[in-house]
Amino acid sequence: MISWRGLRDRRAARRGAEHEGRRVVVAADWAITLAVRRAAGGPVRVTPEDVRAWAAEHFLLDVPEPLAADVLAARLELRGHG
């Protein structure tokens, strides 16, 4: 009989990593949205620390600074602010 336990564990780990990645993207999007609202037509100022704070508050997630900076830069460019 073939044991699929290893495959199941790998798939679960991959799903968990993908979910955490999506939560970092959501935190970056919310940090940008809040910065745009604060800017009221002026320059948008958002930092990786804003992303980390939002993720910590809403997802209890500790995002490493380099990851927050990379995701923030990508999302700013996607949304036309970069």
C-alpha positions in Angstrom: 0.0 0.0 0.0 1.2 3.5 -0.9 1.5 6.0 2.0 0.5 9.5 1.0 1.2 11.0 4.4 4.3 12.8 3.1 2.5 14.3 0.2 -0.4 15.4 2.4 2.0 17.1 4.8 3.8 18.9 2.0 0.6 20.1 0.5 -0.6 21.4 3.9 2.7 23.2 4.5 2.5 24.8 1.0 -1.1 25.9 1.7 -0.1 27.4 5.0 2.8 29.3 3.4 0.5 30.6 0.6 -2.0 31.7 3.1 0.6 33.6 5.1 1.8 35.2 1.9 -1.7 36.4 1.1 -2.1 37.9 4.5 1.1 39.9 4.0 -0.3 41.2 0.7 -3.6 42.1 2.4 -1.7 44.0 5.1 0.3 45.9 2.5 -2.9 46.8 0.6 -4.5 48.1 3.8 -1.5 50.1 4.7 -1.5 51.7 1.3 -5.3 52.4 1.5 -4.9 54.0 4.8 -2.0 56.1 3.6 -3.9 57.2 0.6 -6.9 58.3 2.8 -4.5 60.2 5.1 -2.8 61.9 2.1 -6.1 63.4 0.8 -4.6 64.0 -2.7 -1.1 64.7 -1.5 1.9 62.4 -1.7 1.3 58.9 -0.4 3.7 58.0 2.5 3.7 54.4 3.6 6.5 52.4 5.1 7.2 48.7 5.7 6.7 49.4 9.4 3.0 50.4 8.5 2.6 47.0 6.9 4.2 45.2 9.8 2.0 47.1 12.3 -1.2 46.4 10.3 -0.3 42.6 10.0 0.5 42.4 13.7 -2.7 44.1 14.8 -5.1 42.3 12.5 -3.5 38.9 11.9 -1.2 38.6 14.9 1.5 38.1 12.2 5.2 39.0 12.7 6.3 40.1 9.2 10.1 40.4 8.7 11.1 43.9 7.6 12.7 42.8 4.2 9.5 40.9 3.3 7.3 43.8 4.2 9.5 46.1 2.1 9.4 43.8 -0.9 5.6 43.3 -0.8 5.0 47.0 -0.2 7.1 48.0 -3.2 5.4 45.5 -5.5 1.9 46.5 -4.3 2.7 50.3 -4.6 3.9 49.7 -8.2 0.8 47.6 -9.0 -1.5 50.3 -7.6 0.3 53.1 -9.5 2.0 54.8 -6.6 5.5 53.5 -7.2 
